[in-house]
Amino acid sequence: MNELTGYLIAKACGLPVPKRAGIVQLSQVLVDSMEIKNCPEGVYRYAFAVSESPGRSPNSIYAGLPGAMAAEATREILQGWRGLSPLMAFDDWAANQDRNLGNFLIDEKGEIFVIDHSNMPVDICWTADALAPEGRFRNILVEIMTLGGSVPIEEGFVVRAAERHPDVYNSIKDELRAWWQAFLGNDPSRRDAIESFFHNRAENGSDRLSQTLSTMPV
């Protein structure tokens, strides 16, 4: 559910995600073998599959480097990338607190693709109570780009990207609602929570990001 939601919204935002995606049903034996014990709401017997995207992640490109050095090297690649501001705004909207150096693929031409939204919104095993639309959540991409306080963020570009979110949400809300109903129809509290979360955060995103970025030490 998390991956599907993230993929649909990221694609609607114009972010470079894999071209094709699908849902694959898993056997209960395989699900049990994963031994996922930290999801009180249970684990779905479905996997999210995407078409292969070219490139390598910074985790593999800079394997062996200390975390801070790998982040700084990744920052050099991301700086000036046209998708940077939209991705920062997306991560804020979706409360994606797990944007790590394995979430990008960089090909030989320097093109960047975005993958892995399993830990959003808020956490991989979110509850209805955790989805507070007014919440302020960690934005790791902002942290990467302001590491050491030496690289400024174009705040205006990020805020303007967030201004598009109400229109983006309206353009795909029917599809999102259909999938949310399919996966969460038997859990009305979570079903209602995820819709309220994304709707309200889309409406308030530009103000929220403006306040957040204005206090960043850049």
C-alpha positions as CSV (number, residue, x, y, z in Angstrom):
1,M,0.0,0.0,0.0
2,N,2.8,2.4,0.9
3,E,4.7,1.7,-2.3
4,L,1.7,2.0,-4.5
5,T,0.6,5.3,-2.9
6,G,4.1,6.7,-3.2
7,Y,4.5,5.6,-6.8
8,L,1.2,7.1,-7.9
9,I,1.7,10.4,-6.2
10,A,5.4,10.7,-7.2
11,K,4.5,9.9,-10.9
12,A,1.7,12.5,-10.8
13,C,4.2,15.1,-9.5
14,G,6.4,14.4,-12.6
15,L,9.2,12.7,-10.6
16,P,11.3,10.2,-12.6
17,V,9.9,6.9,-11.3
18,P,10.0,3.5,-13.1
19,K,7.7,3.5,-16.1
20,R,5.7,0.5,-15.2
21,A,4.4,-0.9,-11.9
22,G,2.1,-3.7,-10.8
23,I,0.8,-5.7,-7.8
24,V,1.9,-9.3,-7.3
25,Q,0.1,-11.7,-4.9
26,L,2.4,-13.6,-2.6
27,S,1.8,-17.0,-1.0
28,Q,1.1,-17.0,2.7
29,V,4.1,-19.3,3.2
30,L,6.4,-16.6,1.7
31,V,4.9,-13.9,3.8
32,D,5.4,-16.0,7.0
33,S,9.0,-16.7,6.0
34,M,9.7,-13.0,6.1
35,E,9.1,-12.9,9.9
36,I,8.0,-9.3,9.9
37,K,7.1,-8.7,13.5
38,N,6.8,-5.0,13.9
39,C,3.5,-4.5,12.0
40,P,0.6,-4.7,14.4
41,E,-1.8,-4.1,11.6
42,G,-0.6,-7.2,9.7
43,V,1.2,-7.7,6.5
44,Y,-0.5,-7.7,3.1
45,R,0.0,-10.8,0.8
46,Y,1.0,-8.5,-2.0
47,A,4.2,-7.2,-3.4
48,F,4.8,-4.0,-5.4
49,A,6.8,-4.6,-8.6
50,V,8.3,-2.0,-10.9
51,S,10.1,-2.2,-14.2
52,E,13.8,-2.1,-14.0
53,S,15.4,1.4,-14.0
54,P,19.0,1.9,-15.2
55,G,21.8,3.0,-12.9
56,R,23.3,2.4,-9.5
57,S,22.5,3.8,-6.1
58,P,24.9,6.1,-4.3
59,N,25.1,3.4,-1.7
60,S,26.8,1.2,-4.2
61,I,28.7,4.0,-6.0
62,Y,30.3,5.2,-2.8
63,A,30.4,1.9,-1.0
64,G,33.1,2.0,1.7
65,L,33.0,5.8,2.2
66,P,31.8,7.1,5.6
67,G,28.2,8.1,5.6
68,A,28.8,11.8,5.7
69,M,31.3,11.7,2.8
70,A,28.9,9.6,0.7
71,A,26.1,12.1,1.5
72,E,28.4,15.0,0.4
73,A,29.3,13.2,-2.8
74,T,25.6,12.5,-3.5
75,R,24.8,16.2,-2.8
76,E,27.2,17.2,-5.6
77,I,25.2,15.1,-8.0
78,L,21.8,16.2,-6.8
79,Q,22.6,19.9,-6.8
80,G,21.2,21.4,-9.9
81,W,19.0,18.4,-10.7
82,R,15.6,19.5,-12.0
83,G,13.9,17.0,-9.8
84,L,15.5,18.1,-6.5
85,S,12.9,20.7,-5.4
86,P,9.9,18.6,-6.4
87,L,11.3,15.6,-4.6
88,M,11.9,17.6,-1.4
89,A,8.4,18.8,-1.6
90,F,7.1,15.3,-2.2
91,D,9.0,13.9,0.7
92,D,7.5,16.6,2.9
93,W,3.9,15.9,1.6
94,A,4.2,12.1,2.1
95,A,6.2,12.3,5.3
96,N,8.8,10.1,3.8
97,Q,11.4,9.9,6.6
98,D,13.5,7.2,4.9
99,R,14.9,9.0,1.9
100,N,18.4,7.4,2.0
101,L,21.2,6.9,-0.4
102,G,19.7,3.7,-1.7
103,N,16.6,5.5,-2.9
104,F,18.2,7.0,-6.0
105,L,19.5,5.3,-9.1
106,I,22.0,7.3,-11.2
107,D,22.8,6.1,-14.7
108,E,25.9,6.7,-16.8
109,K,24.5,9.9,-18.3
110,G,23.8,11.3,-14.9
111,E,20.0,10.8,-15.1
112,I,18.4,10.2,-11.8
113,F,15.5,7.8,-10.9
114,V,13.6,7.7,-7.7
115,I,12.7,4.3,-6.1
116,D,11.5,2.8,-2.8
117,H,8.6,4.4,-0.9
118,S,7.9,1.6,1.5
119,N,8.4,3.7,4.6
120,M,5.8,6.4,3.9
121,P,3.6,7.9,5.1
122,V,5.5,8.4,8.4
123,D,6.6,4.7,8.8
124,I,6.4,1.4,7.1
125,C,3.7,0.1,9.6
126,W,1.8,3.3,10.2
127,T,-1.3,3.5,12.3
128,A,-4.3,5.9,12.0
129,D,-3.1,7.9,15.0
130,A,0.4,8.4,13.4
131,L,-1.0,10.1,10.4
132,A,-1.4,13.6,11.8
133,P,-1.8,16.0,8.8
134,E,-0.3,18.9,10.8
135,G,2.7,16.9,11.8
136,R,6.3,18.1,11.1
137,F,8.3,15.1,10.0
138,R,12.0,14.6,9.2
139,N,13.0,15.4,5.6
140,I,16.3,13.6,5.0
141,L,16.8,15.0,1.6
142,V,16.8,18.5,3.0
143,E,19.3,17.4,5.6
144,I,21.6,15.9,2.9
145,M,21.5,19.2,0.9
146,T,22.2,21.3,3.9
147,L,24.8,19.0,5.4
148,G,27.4,21.2,7.2
149,G,25.3,24.3,6.5
150,S,27.3,25.1,3.3
151,V,24.9,24.4,0.5
152,P,21.9,26.7,0.2
153,I,18.5,25.4,-0.9
154,E,16.4,27.4,-3.4
155,E,13.6,27.7,-0.9
156,G,11.3,29.4,-3.4
157,F,11.5,26.5,-5.9
158,V,10.6,23.9,-3.2
159,V,7.7,26.0,-2.0
160,R,6.4,26.4,-5.6
161,A,6.6,22.7,-6.1
162,A,4.4,22.2,-3.1
163,E,1.9,24.7,-4.5
164,R,1.1,22.2,-7.2
165,H,0.2,19.5,-4.8
166,P,-3.5,20.3,-4.4
167,D,-3.9,20.0,-8.2
168,V,-1.8,16.8,-8.3
169,Y,-3.9,15.3,-5.5
170,N,-7.2,16.2,-7.3
171,S,-5.9,14.6,-10.5
172,I,-5.3,11.2,-9.0
173,K,-7.6,11.1,-5.9
174,D,-10.1,8.8,-7.5
175,E,-7.4,6.2,-8.3
176,L,-5.9,6.6,-4.9
177,R,-9.3,6.1,-3.2
178,A,-10.0,3.0,-5.2
179,W,-6.7,1.4,-4.1
180,W,-7.1,2.6,-0.5
181,Q,-10.6,1.1,-0.4
182,A,-9.3,-2.2,-1.9
183,F,-6.5,-2.5,0.7
184,L,-8.0,-0.7,3.7
185,G,-11.7,-1.1,3.2
186,N,-11.9,-3.5,6.2
187,D,-10.1,-0.9,8.4
188,P,-12.1,2.3,8.2
189,S,-10.0,4.2,10.6
190,R,-6.8,3.7,8.6
191,R,-8.7,4.2,5.3
192,D,-10.0,7.5,6.4
193,A,-6.7,8.5,8.0
194,I,-4.6,8.1,4.9
195,E,-7.1,10.1,2.7
196,S,-7.3,12.9,5.3
197,F,-3.5,12.9,5.6
198,F,-2.7,13.3,2.0
199,H,-5.5,15.7,1.3
200,N,-4.8,18.1,4.1
201,R,-1.0,18.0,3.7
202,A,-1.4,18.9,0.0
203,E,-3.5,21.9,0.9
204,N,-1.1,23.2,3.5
205,G,2.2,22.1,2.0
206,S,3.5,25.4,0.7
207,D,3.0,27.2,4.0
208,R,4.4,24.3,6.0
209,L,7.6,24.1,3.8
210,S,8.0,27.8,3.8
211,Q,8.1,27.8,7.6
212,T,10.3,24.8,7.8
213,L,12.9,25.9,5.2
214,S,13.1,29.5,6.6
215,T,14.5,28.1,9.8
216,M,17.1,25.8,8.2
217,P,20.7,26.7,8.9
218,V,21.8,27.3,5.3
